[in-house]
Amino acid sequence: MENGRILMDDTPRKIFQESIEKLESIGLSLPPVTNLMYKLKKIGKPVNSGILTVEEAKEEILKIVKKK
């Protein structure tokens, strides 16, 4: 919400996957694990940026490691 208006309305996973720049522009931070996955994706790693838990992040990172 901003000034009483709803800016985004979806599941947390969907918002963190598709609206990261918008969240940052209104001063909201990502959860640390989601931020890590977003940064990995930005440098070209094939990960899902909508990760919400450490367990999900572990699985995504293991997929990358196993591909090498």
N, CA, C and O atoms as a GROMACS GRO file, in nm:
protein
  272
    1MET      N    1   0.084  -0.118   0.000
    1MET     CA    2   0.000   0.000   0.000
    1MET      C    3   0.089   0.124   0.000
    1MET      O    4   0.199   0.125   0.054
    2GLU      N    5   0.036   0.227  -0.062
    2GLU     CA    6   0.104   0.356  -0.062
    2GLU      C    7  -0.003   0.464  -0.065
    2GLU      O    8  -0.086   0.469  -0.156
    3ASN      N    9  -0.001   0.549   0.036
    3ASN     CA   10  -0.103   0.654   0.047
    3ASN      C   11  -0.244   0.597   0.039
    3ASN      O   12  -0.332   0.656  -0.025
    4GLY      N   13  -0.265   0.484   0.104
    4GLY     CA   14  -0.398   0.422   0.107
    4GLY      C   15  -0.435   0.345  -0.018
    4GLY      O   16  -0.548   0.297  -0.030
    5ARG      N   17  -0.343   0.333  -0.113
    5ARG     CA   18  -0.369   0.260  -0.238
    5ARG      C   19  -0.297   0.126  -0.237
    5ARG      O   20  -0.185   0.116  -0.187
    6ILE      N   21  -0.361   0.026  -0.292
    6ILE     CA   22  -0.297  -0.104  -0.308
    6ILE      C   23  -0.211  -0.098  -0.433
    6ILE      O   24  -0.262  -0.072  -0.542
    7LEU      N   25  -0.080  -0.121  -0.418
    7LEU     CA   26   0.012  -0.116  -0.531
    7LEU      C   27   0.028  -0.251  -0.599
    7LEU      O   28   0.042  -0.259  -0.721
    8MET      N   29   0.026  -0.357  -0.520
    8MET     CA   30   0.043  -0.492  -0.572
    8MET      C   31  -0.049  -0.585  -0.497
    8MET      O   32  -0.068  -0.572  -0.376
    9ASP      N   33  -0.107  -0.680  -0.568
    9ASP     CA   34  -0.197  -0.775  -0.505
    9ASP      C   35  -0.176  -0.911  -0.570
    9ASP      O   36  -0.230  -0.939  -0.677
   10ASP      N   37  -0.099  -0.993  -0.504
   10ASP     CA   38  -0.072  -1.128  -0.553
   10ASP      C   39  -0.007  -1.206  -0.439
   10ASP      O   40   0.004  -1.155  -0.327
   11THR      N   41   0.035  -1.328  -0.466
   11THR     CA   42   0.103  -1.406  -0.364
   11THR      C   43   0.242  -1.347  -0.342
   11THR      O   44   0.298  -1.285  -0.432
   12PRO      N   45   0.299  -1.366  -0.223
   12PRO     CA   46   0.436  -1.317  -0.200
   12PRO      C   47   0.534  -1.372  -0.304
   12PRO      O   48   0.619  -1.298  -0.353
   13ARG      N   49   0.522  -1.499  -0.337
   13ARG     CA   50   0.614  -1.559  -0.434
   13ARG      C   51   0.607  -1.486  -0.568
   13ARG      O   52   0.710  -1.454  -0.627
   14LYS      N   53   0.488  -1.460  -0.616
   14LYS     CA   54   0.468  -1.393  -0.745
   14LYS      C   55   0.521  -1.249  -0.740
   14LYS      O   56   0.586  -1.203  -0.834
   15ILE      N   57   0.493  -1.180  -0.632
   15ILE     CA   58   0.541  -1.042  -0.619
   15ILE      C   59   0.693  -1.038  -0.615
   15ILE      O   60   0.754  -0.956  -0.682
   16PHE      N   61   0.755  -1.127  -0.536
   16PHE     CA   62   0.901  -1.128  -0.527
   16PHE      C   63   0.965  -1.173  -0.658
   16PHE      O   64   1.080  -1.137  -0.685
   17GLN      N   65   0.895  -1.250  -0.739
   17GLN     CA   66   0.948  -1.293  -0.868
   17GLN      C   67   0.940  -1.184  -0.973
   17GLN      O   68   1.031  -1.169  -1.054
   18GLU      N   69   0.832  -1.109  -0.972
   18GLU     CA   70   0.806  -1.020  -1.085
   18GLU      C   71   0.812  -0.871  -1.054
   18GLU      O   72   0.810  -0.789  -1.146
   19SER      N   73   0.820  -0.834  -0.928
   19SER     CA   74   0.808  -0.691  -0.893
   19SER      C   75   0.922  -0.641  -0.805
   19SER      O   76   0.902  -0.550  -0.725
   20ILE      N   77   1.040  -0.699  -0.819
   20ILE     CA   78   1.151  -0.665  -0.732
   20ILE      C   79   1.188  -0.517  -0.744
   20ILE      O   80   1.206  -0.448  -0.644
   21GLU      N   81   1.199  -0.467  -0.867
   21GLU     CA   82   1.236  -0.327  -0.886
   21GLU      C   83   1.130  -0.234  -0.827
   21GLU      O   84   1.164  -0.132  -0.768
   22LYS      N   85   1.003  -0.270  -0.843
   22LYS     CA   86   0.896  -0.186  -0.787
   22LYS      C   87   0.903  -0.184  -0.635
   22LYS      O   88   0.886  -0.080  -0.573
   23LEU      N   89   0.929  -0.300  -0.574
   23LEU     CA   90   0.943  -0.306  -0.429
   23LEU      C   91   1.056  -0.214  -0.383
   23LEU      O   92   1.040  -0.138  -0.287
   24GLU      N   93   1.170  -0.223  -0.451
   24GLU     CA   94   1.284  -0.140  -0.415
   24GLU      C   95   1.252   0.008  -0.433
   24GLU      O   96   1.295   0.092  -0.354
   25SER      N   97   1.176   0.042  -0.538
   25SER     CA   98   1.145   0.183  -0.566
   25SER      C   99   1.056   0.245  -0.458
   25SER      O  100   1.056   0.367  -0.440
   26ILE      N  101   0.980   0.162  -0.387
   26ILE     CA  102   0.895   0.216  -0.280
   26ILE      C  103   0.957   0.194  -0.142
   26ILE      O  104   0.893   0.215  -0.039
   27GLY      N  105   1.084   0.150  -0.141
   27GLY     CA  106   1.158   0.141  -0.016
   27GLY      C  107   1.143   0.011   0.061
   27GLY      O  108   1.175   0.006   0.180
   28LEU      N  109   1.094  -0.094  -0.005
   28LEU     CA  110   1.080  -0.223   0.063
   28LEU      C  111   1.196  -0.314   0.025
   28LEU      O  112   1.239  -0.317  -0.090
   29SER      N  113   1.244  -0.389   0.123
   29SER     CA  114   1.354  -0.483   0.100
   29SER      C  115   1.301  -0.622   0.076
   29SER      O  116   1.190  -0.657   0.117
   30LEU      N  117   1.382  -0.701   0.008
   30LEU     CA  118   1.349  -0.842  -0.011
   30LEU      C  119   1.394  -0.921   0.110
   30LEU      O  120   1.486  -0.880   0.181
   31PRO      N  121   1.330  -1.035   0.136
   31PRO     CA  122   1.385  -1.125   0.237
   31PRO      C  123   1.527  -1.163   0.195
   31PRO      O  124   1.553  -1.177   0.075
   32PRO      N  125   1.619  -1.181   0.289
   32PRO     CA  126   1.758  -1.210   0.253
   32PRO      C  127   1.775  -1.326   0.155
   32PRO      O  128   1.854  -1.316   0.061
   33VAL      N  129   1.704  -1.436   0.174
   33VAL     CA  130   1.722  -1.550   0.085
   33VAL      C  131   1.670  -1.518  -0.056
   33VAL      O  132   1.727  -1.562  -0.155
   34THR      N  133   1.563  -1.442  -0.065
   34THR     CA  134   1.509  -1.401  -0.195
   34THR      C  135   1.606  -1.305  -0.263
   34THR      O  136   1.627  -1.313  -0.384
   35ASN      N  137   1.666  -1.217  -0.187
   35ASN     CA  138   1.764  -1.123  -0.240
   35ASN      C  139   1.886  -1.198  -0.295
   35ASN      O  140   1.936  -1.163  -0.402
   36LEU      N  141   1.933  -1.299  -0.224
   36LEU     CA  142   2.045  -1.380  -0.271
   36LEU      C  143   2.013  -1.443  -0.406
   36LEU      O  144   2.094  -1.437  -0.498
   37MET      N  145   1.895  -1.503  -0.418
   37MET     CA  146   1.858  -1.569  -0.543
   37MET      C  147   1.843  -1.468  -0.656
   37MET      O  148   1.879  -1.496  -0.770
   38TYR      N  149   1.789  -1.351  -0.625
   38TYR     CA  150   1.775  -1.245  -0.724
   38TYR      C  151   1.912  -1.202  -0.776
   38TYR      O  152   1.930  -1.183  -0.897
   39LYS      N  153   2.007  -1.187  -0.685
   39LYS     CA  154   2.143  -1.147  -0.726
   39LYS      C  155   2.209  -1.255  -0.810
   39LYS      O  156   2.280  -1.224  -0.906
   40LEU      N  157   2.189  -1.382  -0.775
   40LEU     CA  158   2.243  -1.491  -0.856
   40LEU      C  159   2.184  -1.487  -0.997
   40LEU      O  160   2.256  -1.507  -1.095
   41LYS      N  161   2.056  -1.462  -1.006
   41LYS     CA  162   1.990  -1.455  -1.137
   41LYS      C  163   2.045  -1.337  -1.218
   41LYS      O  164   2.066  -1.349  -1.338
   42LYS      N  165   2.068  -1.224  -1.152
   42LYS     CA  166   2.120  -1.106  -1.221
   42LYS      C  167   2.258  -1.129  -1.281
   42LYS      O  168   2.293  -1.067  -1.382
   43ILE      N  169   2.338  -1.217  -1.221
   43ILE     CA  170   2.471  -1.245  -1.277
   43ILE      C  171   2.468  -1.364  -1.372
   43ILE      O  172   2.573  -1.414  -1.412
   44GLY      N  173   2.348  -1.407  -1.408
   44GLY     CA  174   2.336  -1.508  -1.512
   44GLY      C  175   2.318  -1.652  -1.467
   44GLY      O  176   2.318  -1.743  -1.549
   45LYS      N  177   2.301  -1.674  -1.339
   45LYS     CA  178   2.278  -1.810  -1.291
   45LYS      C  179   2.131  -1.847  -1.316
   45LYS      O  180   2.042  -1.765  -1.296
   46PRO      N  181   2.107  -1.969  -1.359
   46PRO     CA  182   1.969  -2.011  -1.392
   46PRO      C  183   1.889  -2.052  -1.269
   46PRO      O  184   1.861  -2.170  -1.247
   47VAL      N  185   1.852  -1.953  -1.190
   47VAL     CA  186   1.777  -1.980  -1.067
   47VAL      C  187   1.642  -1.909  -1.069
   47VAL      O  188   1.621  -1.814  -1.144
   48ASN      N  189   1.553  -1.958  -0.987
   48ASN     CA  190   1.422  -1.898  -0.967
   48ASN      C  191   1.438  -1.783  -0.868
   48ASN      O  192   1.484  -1.805  -0.756
   49SER      N  193   1.403  -1.662  -0.907
   49SER     CA  194   1.420  -1.548  -0.817
   49SER      C  195   1.306  -1.533  -0.717
   49SER      O  196   1.310  -1.444  -0.632
   50GLY      N  197   1.204  -1.618  -0.725
   50GLY     CA  198   1.092  -1.610  -0.633
   50GLY      C  199   1.104  -1.704  -0.515
   50GLY      O  200   1.003  -1.746  -0.458
   51ILE      N  201   1.224  -1.737  -0.477
   51ILE     CA  202   1.250  -1.827  -0.365
   51ILE      C  203   1.219  -1.755  -0.233
   51ILE      O  204   1.255  -1.639  -0.215
   52LEU      N  205   1.151  -1.825  -0.143
   52LEU     CA  206   1.112  -1.764  -0.016
   52LEU      C  207   1.175  -1.830   0.106
   52LEU      O  208   1.176  -1.770   0.214
   53THR      N  209   1.228  -1.952   0.091
   53THR     CA  210   1.282  -2.022   0.208
   53THR      C  211   1.426  -2.068   0.182
   53THR      O  212   1.469  -2.081   0.067
   54VAL      N  213   1.497  -2.091   0.290
   54VAL     CA  214   1.634  -2.141   0.280
   54VAL      C  215   1.634  -2.278   0.212
   54VAL      O  216   1.723  -2.307   0.132
   55GLU      N  217   1.537  -2.362   0.243
   55GLU     CA  218   1.530  -2.496   0.183
   55GLU      C  219   1.513  -2.486   0.031
   55GLU      O  220   1.579  -2.559  -0.043
   56GLU      N  221   1.427  -2.396  -0.015
   56GLU     CA  222   1.409  -2.377  -0.160
   56GLU      C  223   1.538  -2.326  -0.223
   56GLU      O  224   1.576  -2.370  -0.332
   57ALA      N  225   1.606  -2.234  -0.156
   57ALA     CA  226   1.733  -2.181  -0.208
   57ALA      C  227   1.837  -2.291  -0.218
   57ALA      O  228   1.911  -2.299  -0.316
   58LYS      N  229   1.842  -2.376  -0.117
   58LYS     CA  230   1.937  -2.487  -0.118
   58LYS      C  231   1.915  -2.575  -0.240
   58LYS      O  232   2.010  -2.612  -0.308
   59GLU      N  233   1.790  -2.608  -0.267
   59GLU     CA  234   1.758  -2.693  -0.382
   59GLU      C  235   1.798  -2.627  -0.514
   59GLU      O  236   1.853  -2.693  -0.602
   60GLU      N  237   1.772  -2.498  -0.528
   60GLU     CA  238   1.808  -2.425  -0.650
   60GLU      C  239   1.960  -2.422  -0.668
   60GLU      O  240   2.010  -2.444  -0.778
   61ILE      N  241   2.032  -2.394  -0.561
   61ILE     CA  242   2.178  -2.387  -0.568
   61ILE      C  243   2.237  -2.524  -0.598
   61ILE      O  244   2.333  -2.534  -0.675
   62LEU      N  245   2.182  -2.628  -0.540
   62LEU     CA  246   2.230  -2.764  -0.569
   62LEU      C  247   2.210  -2.800  -0.716
   62LEU      O  248   2.294  -2.869  -0.773
   63LYS      N  249   2.103  -2.753  -0.777
   63LYS     CA  250   2.081  -2.778  -0.920
   63LYS      C  251   2.195  -2.718  -1.002
   63LYS      O  252   2.242  -2.780  -1.098
   64ILE      N  253   2.238  -2.598  -0.966
   64ILE     CA  254   2.348  -2.532  -1.038
   64ILE      C  255   2.477  -2.609  -1.020
   64ILE      O  256   2.550  -2.634  -1.116
   65VAL      N  257   2.506  -2.648  -0.897
   65VAL     CA  258   2.630  -2.718  -0.866
   65VAL      C  259   2.634  -2.853  -0.937
   65VAL      O  260   2.739  -2.892  -0.988
   66LYS      N  261   2.523  -2.923  -0.941
   66LYS     CA  262   2.519  -3.055  -1.004
   66LYS      C  263   2.535  -3.049  -1.155
   66LYS      O  264   2.577  -3.147  -1.217
   67LYS      N  265   2.502  -2.935  -1.217
   67LYS     CA  266   2.516  -2.920  -1.362
   67LYS      C  267   2.660  -2.907  -1.405
   67LYS      O  268   2.692  -2.930  -1.522
   68LYS      N  269   2.750  -2.871  -1.314
   68LYS     CA  270   2.891  -2.850  -1.349
   68LYS      C  271   2.966  -2.979  -1.361
   68LYS      O  272   3.085  -2.979  -1.390
   0.00000   0.00000   0.00000
